[in-house]
Amino acid sequence: PKYYRISSLSSLQRQLNLYNFKRITDVANRGSSSYYHGQFLRGKPELAKDLKRTKTKRSYVHTIGADGVPMCVPGGVAALNEPNFYNMPTLNEISTLEEQQRRSPTSCGTSMMSSVYFGHQ
C-alpha cells in the first residue's frame, strides 16, 4: 500500500466508518462494495483537509469518588446514571411497606413507596 498500511479489510472498514464514509453496495456485483465521502473526491485534494475523525466512546469514564480519590467507572458515563438494583428493596420489603402505607397514609400526600422507588426521604 502506497498511502495507507492496513493488514486486514475489517480494520480498513472500521477506519472508514470512523471518518463517516458511507458504504455503497453494488447490487449487480455481489460482495463488492465502495465507500463514499463528500470531502474525499478525485481531483479535489483540498477537500480532504476537512475530513474529521469521529471520537470513539470510552468504555471507562474517569471521575472523582466521594472520598476525593480519582476512579474509573466501567461502562462509561451511562453507568453513572444507572440504578443500583442491589440497593433496591426486595419484593418482600415492598409488600411490607405497601401494607404499612395502607394502614397509615402519610400526612404530606406523597406515598412512602415513591420514596423507596425514587430515593426521596
C-alpha positions in Angstrom: 0.0 0.0 0.0 1.3 3.4 -1.0 -0.7 5.6 1.3 -2.4 3.5 4.0 -0.9 0.5 5.6 -3.6 -1.9 7.0 -3.3 -5.6 7.1 -7.0 -6.6 7.2 -10.1 -5.4 5.4 -12.1 -5.2 8.7 -9.5 -2.7 10.1 -9.9 -0.6 6.9 -13.7 -0.7 7.1 -13.5 0.4 10.8 -11.3 3.4 9.9 -13.6 4.4 7.0 -16.5 4.3 9.4 -14.7 6.5 11.9 -14.3 9.1 9.2 -18.0 8.8 8.3 -17.6 7.2 4.9 -20.8 5.8 3.5 -20.8 2.2 2.1 -22.2 1.8 -1.3 -23.0 -1.8 -2.3 -23.1 -2.8 -6.0 -26.2 -5.0 -6.5 -25.0 -6.3 -9.8 -21.7 -7.5 -8.4 -22.4 -9.1 -5.0 -19.7 -9.0 -2.5 -18.3 -5.8 -4.0 -18.7 -2.5 -2.2 -17.3 1.0 -2.4 -17.1 3.9 0.1 -18.1 7.5 -0.5 -17.4 10.7 1.4 -18.3 14.2 0.1 -14.9 15.6 1.3 -12.9 12.9 -0.4 -13.3 13.3 -4.2 -10.9 12.6 -7.1 -9.2 15.7 -8.4 -10.2 17.8 -5.3 -7.5 17.2 -2.7 -8.2 20.5 -1.0 -11.5 19.0 0.4 -9.7 16.2 2.2 -8.3 18.6 4.8 -11.8 19.0 6.2 -12.2 15.3 6.9 -12.7 14.8 10.7 -12.4 11.5 12.6 -15.3 10.9 15.0 -14.3 10.3 18.6 -14.8 6.8 19.9 -16.9 6.1 23.0 -14.8 5.3 26.1 -15.6 2.1 28.0 -14.4 3.8 31.2 -15.0 7.3 32.4 -12.7 9.0 34.9 -14.4 10.7 37.8 -13.7 11.7 41.4 -15.2 9.4 44.0 -17.0 10.5 47.2 -13.7 10.4 49.1 -12.0 12.7 46.5 -9.9 9.9 45.0 -9.9 9.6 41.2 -11.6 6.4 40.0 -12.6 4.7 36.7 -16.2 3.7 36.2 -16.7 0.7 33.9 -19.4 1.3 31.3 -18.7 5.0 30.9 -20.9 7.9 31.6 -24.1 5.9 31.2 -23.1 3.7 34.1 -23.1 6.7 36.5 -26.8 7.2 35.9 -27.8 3.5 36.1 -29.9 2.4 39.1 -28.2 0.1 41.6 -30.5 -2.8 41.8 -28.6 -4.3 44.7 -29.6 -1.3 46.9 -33.3 -1.5 46.0 -35.8 -3.2 48.3 -36.8 -6.8 47.7 -40.3 -7.8 46.8 -41.0 -8.8 50.4 -39.8 -5.4 51.7 -42.0 -3.7 49.1 -45.1 -5.8 50.2 -44.4 -4.9 53.8 -44.1 -1.2 53.0 -47.3 -1.2 50.9 -49.1 -2.9 53.8 -47.8 -0.2 56.3 -48.9 2.5 53.9 -52.4 1.2 53.6 -52.7 1.1 57.4 -51.4 4.7 57.9 -51.3 7.1 55.0 -48.7 9.9 55.2 -49.7 13.4 56.0 -47.9 15.2 53.2 -49.8 13.3 50.4 -46.7 11.6 49.0 -46.6 7.9 49.3 -43.9 6.0 51.2 -43.4 3.9 48.1 -42.4 6.8 45.9 -39.6 7.5 48.4 -38.4 3.9 48.0 -38.5 3.9 44.2 -37.1 7.3 43.6 -34.8 7.7 46.6 -36.7 10.6 48.3 -36.6 10.9 52.0 
